Every structure is written in structure tokens, then in C-alpha cells.
Amino acid sequence: MSRVALVTGGNRGIGLAVARQLAKDGLEVAVTYRSDPPPEFFGVRCDVRDTESVDRAVAEVQERLGPVDVLVANAGITRDRPFLTMSEEEFTDVVDTNLMGSYRVTRRVVRDMMRRRSGRIVMVSSVAGLVGSAGQANYASSKAGLVGLARSLALELSGRGITVNVVAPGWIATDMTSALPEKVTATMHTQVPLGRQGTAEEVAEVVAFLAGEGAGYVTGAVLPVDGGLSLGR
């Protein structure tokens, strides 16, 4: 019987690339979305800021595909602004989506994983959560929080056969980064030791490894996929 994976925010960008890679690896994949249904996977509408919405979405996945074996907590937003002009709402909205959203979905699926004494949880953070990012105090805080959450859960859940790990992408080609001014793009090229932008597929390969059987002895890890961007910072 195929394992079941749930990817939050899996209808585009890194989330969609992860869903495609997991499906290629033979998993049954469901994805959550807020507004745009996914083009090729079983999708459930879900607002990770709302506990009832999360409960309904996970129940729908379980009814359709079965218990969740792999959770990829990927859903996230940005509200970039210098800290002094950033409103409290802009700060809390990002934290509520990126950090609390991951908390809500993980809390909903982990009890069943504990009963079955098996599971893989991968949280998609960011290099911003490791080294900080000017104009992204809210985003960096939420992504740093995922590291603390994942490592704490790794300690709590290891005795139940559940691994919890973090992937921290850097400058990745997505719809969001494609809208950046050319000047910013040129600067990023000089800051990345590998001298290029990464792809969503490269992030997906790392997530798929952590979700797979070969990573059974890996838990509490934080794996940057950033072309060396975080080195020396």
C-alpha cells in the first residue's frame, strides 16, 4: 500500500515541486490550497490560520487517501517592510500563517502517527530564519521558529518512530522571486557562492530524501538548500 503525503501550500512553487517529486517516488499525494486549486493532485481547501479549516482538510485527506505518513509543512506568506514601519498586523499575520499554521497541521496529524509509531515531518523554513533578512523581520522570525519547533518535536517524537526535519531554501526561482528588480537579482548572484539561483525541484529532492526510507536515521536536522548563501553569515 502506498504511503500518503500531505503538502501544505502545494499548489505552486516549492510546494508543487515537492508534491510532484513525492508522487514520482510512489507516494499518494494530497495538497492544501487557499484560492487556486492544484492542477494535478487531490487538493483540499485549507486556511492554516484556522484550526477548524485544518481539521476539515486533514479529515478529508484521511477519508480519501488514508492516514498521513508524510507531512510537508510548506504553506507560507510574506509581508515585507522595514521593521519601523511594519504594523503589528503585518507581523502577526506572517507568524500566524508560517509558524502557527505549521503547528496546527502538525498537531492534527501527529497523534495518528504516534499511534502507528511511524511518520515523517518536514518543515520548510528559509535561509532567512538562519541568518536574518533586512525588511523581513516577521518572515525571518516565523521561519526561525520552525527550527525550534521541529527540533523540539524531534526530541519528543523520536521514541515513536517519527522523524522531524527542516529544509531551509535560499534564493529559489519562484513566482515571488521572478518579480524582483534586476538590480536585486544581480546582487543576489554575487552573494551566492555557487553563483546562481536554485530551483524548486532542487529543494524538492532534499525534502523527498527526508521523507523517504533512506532518512530513517535523520531527525532534528536543518538542511540549507541555498547554494552556500548562509556560509560565513
N, C-alpha and C positions, 0 to 999 in steps of 0.2 A: 504494500500500500504506500502511495506517495506521501511524503511529508508535506505539510501545509505551511505556507509562509504568508504573513501579513505585512505589507509595506505601507506605512502611513505616508500620505503625500506622494503616492506612487503613480500619479497620472502625468508627470512631466519631469524633465530634468534628471537629476541624480536618482530620484525615486523610481522613475520609469526605467532607467538603465538597470537599476538593481532588480526590479521586477522581471525584466527580460532575461537577465543573467540567471536568476534563480529558476525561472521556467526552463531555460536551456539546460540547467543542471538536473532537471527532472522533478522539481517541486510543483505542487499545485499552488498557484499564487492568487491572492486577493489584494486589492489596493484600496486605500481610502482616498476620497477627494472631497473638496468643498463645493466647487461650482462646475468644473468641467469633467464629465465622465471620462474614464480612461478609454483609450482606443482599442485595447486588445485583451484586457483582463477582466475578471469578475471584480466589479467595483461597488463599493458601498459608500454612500454619502456620510460624511462624518465631520463634525466640528470638534477638534481635540480640546477645545476650550470648555466643552460642555460634557460633564460626566454622563448624563443620560444619553447623549448622542454617541459617545464612545461605547457605552453598554449595548445600545441597539446595534451598532455596527459590528462589534465583535460577535454578538449573538447571531447575527445574520451570516457571518462568515462560518461560524461553527455549524450552523444548521445546513449550509450549502456544501461546505468542503470538509468539515470535521474540526477537531481540536487544533489550535495553532501550535506548531512545532518551532517555528522561527518567527520572531518579531523583529522587524527593522523599523526603528523609531526615527523617521526621517522628516516628518512634517515640520515646516518652519516658515517664518516670515522675517522681513527686515523692516525697520522704520528708522533709517539712518538720519542722524542730525548731531551737530556738536552738543556736547553734554549740557552746556549752559542754556541752550535753547530747546533742549529736549523736554517735552512735557512728561508729567508723571504717567499719563495715559499711554504715551508712546513707549515709555519704558516698560510698564506693566503688561501691555498688550503682547510685546515680544516675549517677555519672560513667561507669560501665561500660555502662549502657544508653543514655544520651543522647549521650555523646561517642564512646565506643569502638564502640557499636552503629552509629553513622553511619559511622565509619571502616571497619568491617568490610564493610558493604553497599557503600559507595563503592568500596572496594578490589576487591570482587568484580565489579562491573560496568564499572569504568573501563578495564580493559585492552581489552575488546571495543570500547568507544567510541573508544579511541585507534587501534585497527586500522581502524575505519571513518571516522576523522577527523571525528567528529560526536557531539554529545551535550549534554544539558542536565542539570545537577545543581543542585537547590535544597535547601538545608538549613534546616529550621525551628528557629530559635533562640527567643529570647524577649527582651522588653524587660529582663527580669531580668539577662540576660547583658550588657546595655549599661550599666545603672545600678546593679546590685546589688539585693538584696532581703533584708531582715531575716528571719531564720528559714529562709532558703533558700540558705545558703552552698554546699551541694552542687549544687543545681539551677542557681544562677546561674553557678557555676564551669563546669559542664558546657556550659551554653548559650554562655558566653563563649568556651569552647574551640572551639565550632563556627565562630565567626567567624574565629579564627586558622587553623583547618583549611581553611575554604572559601577564604580569601584566599590562602593558600599554594598550594592546588591551582589556583586561578585563574591564578597566575603560572606554574605548572608545565605546565598543560594547554592554555593558550591557543593555542599553536602547533599543536595537534592539532584545532582547531575545537570544543573543549569549553568551555562556559561554566559557571562555578560561582558561585552567588549565595546570599545569606542573606535570609530573611524573619524579622523579629522581632516577633511578635504581642505586644500588650499585654493589656489586660483584655478577654477574649473570652468570650462566652456559651457555656459548655460544661457537661457534667455536673459537672466538678470545681468550676467557679465557682458553679454553682447551689446548691451545698451550703454556701456561705459564710454566716456570720451576717449578719443585716440591717444591723447596725452597721458591719461591714466594707464591705458593699456601698454604704452611704450615704457612707462616707469616700472610696471609690474614685470615686464620682460627682463629688465636689468636686475631685479631683486630676487628672481627665482634662479637658483644655481643651475638647474637644467635648461634654463633659457627658453622655456615655452610654457604655454598653458596646458593644463591637464584636461582629460576628457571624462565625462560622466561614466563612460564604460570602464575606465581605469579604476575609478572609485568602486564601481560595481564588482569588479573582480576581487577586490580586497574584502568587501562585505560578504561576497559569496564564499570566500575562503573561511571567514569566521563563522559563517552559518553552516559550514559543511562538517562532515565526519572527521576530516583531517585536522580540524582545530579543536579536537576534544580536550586537549591539554593546555588550551589558551584561554585564560579568563582574567579580567581586570586590566587588559592591555589597552593602550591608546596608540593607534597606528596612524601617523600623519600620512596623507597622500597629497603631498604639496610640492613635489619637485625640489625639496630641500629648503623651502621658503622659511621654515621655522628654525633653521640651523643658526646658532650663534645669536639668537634674539631672546 
